[in-house]
Amino acid sequence: MIYALDTNIISFLLRRERNQEVVRRFEDEIVQRGNYYVIPPLSYYEIYWHLLRKKATAQARIFNGLYAGSLSKAGMKEAEFVKAAEIRATLEEQGTPIGSDADIFIAAHCIINGYTLVTDNTSDFQRIGCGIKIVNWKK
């Protein structure tokens, strides 16, 4: 299985001491069970921007190690942009938009590539539908 780590899950992994359950689940799913993970491009952007803004060099080193261990370092494909636009249009048409375009792109990345999204923000992503697979390592 390939897991895509949402921004909030990466944040939890960067603050290991306060998020032992997420760290335990990551180690169980990735190290023990031999699954893989990716960091979606928009999660990378959100984390890296946040670390730069806070000048969090120690966490940036941890993040760089986490990113180096991820399966995919590819950018987004055209199909992902199309899927993101479809998701946003559908949600707006239903009157249930999501406040973050980044979340829409993360969802599209997972749907197009068949990844299981690991997030603590299940409510927004569940509204997306489109066959997105979601798990929450925080609970």
Secondary structure, 3 states (H helix, E strand, C coil): CEEEECHHHHHHHHCHHHCHHHHHHHHHHHHHCCCEEECCHHHHHHHHHHHHHHCCHHHHHHHHHHHHCCCCCCCCCHHHHHHHHHHHHHHHHHCCCCCCHHHHHHHHHHHHHCCEEECCCHHHHHHHCCCCEEECCCC
